[in-house]
Amino acid sequence: MQDLMESDAKATLGELATRVRAWRARRGMTRKQLAGDSGLSERFLADVEGGKGNVSINSLDAVATALNITILELLQDAPRPALARTQALLGGLDDSQLDQAYTLLAGAFGQHEAHGRERRIALLGLRGAGKSTLGAQLASHCGVPFVELDREIEREAGTSMNEILLLHGQAGYRRYERRALLRIAQDHGDGVVMTTGGSIVSERETFDLLQSRFYCVWLKASPEEHMSRVVAQGDMRPFDATRGERGEIAKGAMGEAMEDLRRILASRESLYARADVVVDTAARTVRQSFKDLERAVPLEKL
């Protein structure tokens, strides 16, 4: 694992070196000029452009300012001219308008119809929405495989979720998540039912990828129902932040956990609503919810 981390770090420094050299060349600046404008030493810049040593955020910001770009422009791939114009146009839109623009572009260029996405069902929602229970039933009913994205991410990385986050952080986790999504879509052209993590909608690039290849269903429920179902399953994670020193659940923990759950749901509600269809499981039995789900999706029995 240590070798893998060192390899990733070396690749990152190498990519940064390439970008600094490219931007300096684009600006027609010598290394001496960049050093003078940024307040950094030529020796330090030589190390940066050679892919050596650690670089602080402040140093990167100084380099970017001297090159008359933002630090984000320095760290991200330079867009193609046509793409840059499109991004400039989209940059002036609010979230609602961006969702409309995405739908229009996807429809105009066939992204939503590509690769038989309507036979690949992705279930969205918070813990306790019934994704695993209803997803397994739907897959069995339609005669297609049932997969859990979290398990496929672990398979992609060759280790557990906790280890992925520990070794690679959120950025690394999202990279494995996107790889797993692409593999599942490629391997299951004839149909699949997949559960997703509750936070997948918060990552725009990943959510766009999901929507382009899967028919998305938001399994909706009230915060109270989410909580009661999670507790009934023996999942105590909502109370982790309120546990005492000896691991006991602190007084008032239920109220705090409910407030956290309400905040999370409120922050994601507009994102979940971008799904192709919403199935409300509030005050519904598992049997009733399954019938609602069956009617809502275009997947038919094989």
N, C-alpha and C positions, 0 to 999 in steps of 0.2 A: 504494500500500500504506500509506503514511504517513497519507493521508486516512482510510483504512478503520480504522486503529488509533485515530486521534483520535476518529472517530465512535463506535467501540465504547466507548472510555473515557468519552465524554460520556454515552452511554446508561447506562453502569454507575453513574456519579455521580448521574444523574437518578433512577434506580431507588432508589438508597440514600437520596436526599433524600426521596422519597415515603414510604419505610418509616419513616424517623426521625420525620417529621411525623405519620404515622399512629399510631405507637406512643406518641408524646408526647400526642396527642389522646386516645388510648384510656386513658392513665393520668391524664388531666386535669391535666397539668403545663404551666405556662408555660415559655417558653424560658429565662426568668430562673431558674426553679426547677431546670430541667434543668442549667443552667450551674452552679448552686450545688452540686447533688448530685454532679455528674460531675467538678467541678474544672476544667472547660473554660470558656473565655470565651464570652460571648453572641455576640460578633463571629464567633468560629470556628464556633459552632453555626448562626449565620445563613448562613454560607458553605456549611456542610454541607447545610442544608435548602434552599439555593438551587442545589445541584448544582455548586458551585464548589470549586476547590482540591483538593489531595491530602489524603487521610485515612489516618493510620497505624492499624495494628492496635491499638496501645495506646489511641488515641483512641476507636476503635470499641468497644473493651472497656469503657472508662470510660462511654460513653454507654449501652451495654447494661446495665451494672451499675446505673447510676442509674435505668434504666427497669424494673429488677428482672426482666430476661430474660437469656438467654445470647446471646453474640455470634452463634451459629448461628441463633437465633430471629430476630435482627435482620436477618440476611442472607438467610434463606430466606423463601419465600412463606408467609403465614399460612394454616394448614390450615383447612378447614371443620370445624365442631364434631364431626360424626360421624367425619371422617377423623382428627381429633386423638385421639378416644377409641380408635380402632382402632390408631393409632400407639403410644399409651400401652400398650395391651395387648401389641402385638408387641414393644415395647421390652424386655419382661421375658423374651423367649425367646432360647435359644441358636441358633447357626447351623443346626443340624440341625432344630430345631423350626420355624425360619423357613422352611426349604425345604419342610417338610411343610405349613405354613400356606399358602405360595404355591401349592403343588400343589392343595390343597383349594379355595382361592378361585378359581384358574384353572379348575378342573373345574366348580365350582358355577355360575360365571357365563359359561362357554363360551369363555373366552379361548383355550384351546388348540385349539379347533375353528374359531375365527374365521378367515375369509378364506382358507380352503383351505390352511392351513399345512403339511399333510402333503405337498403337492406342491412346497413350497419347502424344499430341503435345505441346511442350513448345516453345513459341516465345521469342527470345532474341533480344537485341538491346537497343540503347539509346532512351531517350524520343524523340518523333517525328518520330519514325521509322514506325508507323502505327500498332503497336502491338494490341491495343484495337480495332481499326476499323476493321482490317483484321481478327483478332482473332474471334470477334463476328460473322462476316460473315461466316467464315469457320465452326464454331461450328453449326450455324444455317443450313448451307448447308448440313453438314454431320449428323445432328440430334443428336449431343452430347452436354453435358453441356459446358458452357463457364465460366471460373473462372479467377479471377485476384489474383495472389499470394499475393500481398500487403494486399488485403482485408482478405484473409485467414489467414495471419499472425496476423492481428488484432483480428480476431475471435479466434485464438489459444490463444492469450495473454489476451483477454477480455478487450482490451483498444486500443487507437489510436497509430499510428506509432510514433508520437512525444512523447507520454507518455512512450512507450516501450524504446525508446532511452534515454529518461530522467531518467527513473528508473533503467534500466538494461544495458545501454550502447550498443556498437556494438556487444560485445560478447553475451549478452542476446538476442539481436535482431536476431543474426544468429542461436541461439538455437531454437527460435520460428520458424524461417524460415525453418530449417530442419524438425522440427516436422510437420509443415504444408505440406511440400513436401511429407513426408511419408504418411500422412493422405490422401492427394489428390490421390496419387498413389494407395493406398489401396481401397479408396472409388469409384474409377473410372476405374475399370478393363475393362469395355466395351468401354471406350473412353472418351476423354476430350480434350478441347483446353484451354491452360493456358498462360497468359501473366506473364512475370517475370520482376523484377526490373533490371535496367541497370547494377548494380554493382555485380550481382550474380556471374558472371564469375570470379570475382576477389578473391573469397573465394574458394580455391581449394577443400576443403572437401565438401562444399555445391555443387559446380559445378560437382564434381564427382558423388555425389548422384543424382543430376538432370539428368546427362547423363545416369546413370545406369537404370533409371526408366521412362525417357521421351525421345521422339524423338525430338531433338533440331533443331530449325530453326532460323538462324540469318537473321533478316530483316535489310538489309544494306542500308544505304543512305549516301550522302555526308554531311559534317558538315553544309554547307549552307542550305541544305534541312531540316536537323534536326532542325536548328534554326528557319527557316521560319515557319515550321509546329507548333513548340512549341508556337511561338509568335501568330500565327493565332488562336491557341486554347485558348489564353488569359493566358497562363502560364508564369508568370514573374519571376519564380525562378532563371533562368540563370543570372538575373540582381541583385540578392539579395546582392552580395558582393560589388556591385558598387553604391548602393543607398546612397543618402546624408542623413544628420541628420533628415530631415523631410520626408524621404521616397521617394524623387524624384529620378528618374533615372539619374545618373551622366553623364556628357558629356563624350563621348568616350566609354560609357558602352557597346555598341554593339560590338566594336572591342575587348574589353577585354573578353566579354562573348564568342565571337567566338574563341579567342585564347584558353580559358579554354576548350571549347568543342573539339577543335582539339587535345589538349593534352590528354584529357580523351579518345577520340576515338583512338588515336595512341597507348596509353598504353594498351588498351583492344583489339585491332584489332586481335592480334594473338590468344587471348583467344576466342573471338567470332568465329574465323575461325575454332575452334574445333567442331563446331556444325555439325550435320549430313548433313545439306544442307544449302546453302546460297541463299536467294532470294533478289536480288538487286532491290530496289524500286526507285532508282534514275531515274528521268525524266520519271516516269511511273505514269499513273493515278491510282486511287484506283481500278477501274475495271480491268486494266491490271495487277496490282500487285496481285489482288486476283486470277486471272487466273494462274499467275505464281506460287503462293503459293499452289493452288489446285493441280497443276501438280507435285509439289515438294514433297508433303507429301504422305505417304502410307495409310493415313486414308480415308476410303470409307464411303459412306452413309450407315446408319443403316436401 
